[in-house]
């Protein structure tokens, strides 16, 4: 499969910033709404940041899958698989949280699902960092083929 890049930079790290920032932000808005300050406005903010975060997650997932198929090293590919499965779980938790909302407001289970998604976002970021910083996945090569040197 072809590598998807823009100006010689992988696209997945660019797109992952959207769900990695918006989805936990929606959890924060939900918590603040539960604390009682402007609960209607914060609930709407949580609702819409969840939607935009999930749309961004679709792009990040698509580009992440392309990157996954470029990995030949089996132990590294296993880490990438765990990273991807964690993302599936966190997307699922945010989708379920979104579906439970009534008038944009998160009930107890919706808030718990949102919090689970935020925790899984941290785990996914850790695994993604391991792929890049420990294993050099999608890190450039110089003329000698040394990862990360370019």
C-alpha positions in Angstrom: 0.0 0.0 0.0 1.2 3.5 -0.7 2.3 5.8 2.1 0.1 8.8 2.5 2.2 11.9 3.0 1.9 15.7 2.5 5.1 17.6 1.9 7.0 14.4 2.8 5.2 14.3 6.2 3.0 11.4 7.2 -0.7 12.4 7.4 -1.7 10.2 10.3 0.2 12.3 12.9 -1.5 15.4 11.5 -5.0 14.0 11.6 -4.7 12.2 15.0 -4.5 15.6 16.7 -8.2 16.2 15.9 -9.7 13.3 17.9 -6.9 13.4 20.5 -7.8 16.9 21.4 -11.5 17.2 20.8 -12.7 13.9 22.3 -11.1 14.5 25.8 -12.3 18.1 25.6 -15.8 16.8 25.2 -15.3 14.8 28.4 -14.0 17.9 30.2 -17.1 19.9 29.0 -19.4 17.1 30.3 -17.7 17.1 33.7 -18.0 20.9 33.9 -21.6 20.7 32.9 -22.3 18.2 35.7 -20.7 20.6 38.2 -23.5 23.1 37.3 -21.8 26.0 35.6 -23.7 26.9 32.3 -24.7 23.3 32.0 -26.7 23.8 28.8 -23.8 25.6 27.0 -21.2 23.1 28.2 -23.4 20.2 27.3 -23.8 21.5 23.8 -20.1 22.1 23.6 -19.5 18.5 24.7 -22.0 17.2 22.2 -20.5 19.0 19.2 -16.8 18.4 20.1 -17.7 14.7 20.3 -19.2 14.8 16.8 -16.2 16.7 15.3 -13.7 14.5 17.2 -15.4 11.4 15.8 -15.3 12.8 12.3 -11.6 13.5 12.7 -11.1 10.0 14.1 -12.4 8.6 10.8 -9.6 10.3 8.9 -7.0 9.4 11.5 -8.2 5.7 11.4 -8.0 5.6 7.6 -4.5 6.9 7.5 -3.4 4.8 10.5 -4.6 1.7 8.7 -2.4 2.6 5.7 0.6 3.1 8.0 -0.2 -0.3 9.7 0.2 -2.2 6.5 3.7 -0.7 5.9 5.0 -2.3 9.1 6.9 -5.5 8.4 8.4 -6.2 11.9 6.0 -8.5 13.7 6.6 -7.3 17.3 6.2 -3.7 16.1 3.2 -4.6 14.1 1.6 -6.1 17.3 2.1 -2.8 19.1 0.4 -1.1 16.1 -2.4 -3.6 16.3 -2.9 -2.8 20.1 -2.8 0.9 19.2 -5.5 0.4 16.6 -7.7 -1.8 18.8 -7.5 0.8 21.6 -8.7 3.4 19.1 -11.6 1.2 18.1 -12.5 0.9 21.8 -12.2 4.6 22.4 -14.3 5.5 19.4 -16.9 3.0 20.4 -17.1 4.5 23.9 -17.6 8.0 22.5 -20.2 6.9 20.0 -22.1 5.1 22.8 -21.8 8.2 25.0 -23.1 10.4 22.2 -26.1 8.1 21.6 -27.1 8.2 25.2 -27.4 12.0 25.3 -30.7 13.6 25.6 -30.9 17.3 24.7 -27.1 17.3 24.4 -26.8 16.3 28.1 -24.8 13.4 29.3 -26.4 11.2 31.9 -24.2 9.1 34.3 -23.5 6.2 31.9 -22.8 8.6 29.1 -20.3 10.5 31.2 -18.7 7.2 32.3 -18.3 6.2 28.7 -16.9 9.5 27.8 -14.4 9.3 30.7 -13.4 5.8 29.5 -12.8 7.2 26.1 -10.6 9.9 27.5 -8.5 7.3 29.4 -8.2 5.1 26.3 -7.1 8.2 24.3 -4.2 8.5 26.7 -3.3 4.8 26.3 -3.6 5.1 22.5 -1.2 8.1 22.6 1.2 6.1 24.7 1.2 3.2 22.2 1.4 5.6 19.2 4.4 7.3 20.9 6.0 3.9 21.4 5.6 3.2 17.7 7.3 6.4 16.7 9.9 7.0 19.4 11.0 3.5 20.3 10.5 1.8 16.9 10.8 4.7 14.4 7.6 3.9 12.6 7.1 6.5 9.7 10.3 8.3 10.8 12.4 9.4 7.8 15.7 7.8 6.7 18.8 9.5 5.5 21.0 8.3 2.6 22.4 5.5 4.7 19.0 4.1 5.6 19.3 5.2 9.3 15.8 5.8 10.7 15.2 9.3 12.1 18.4 10.8 10.7 16.7 12.9 8.0 
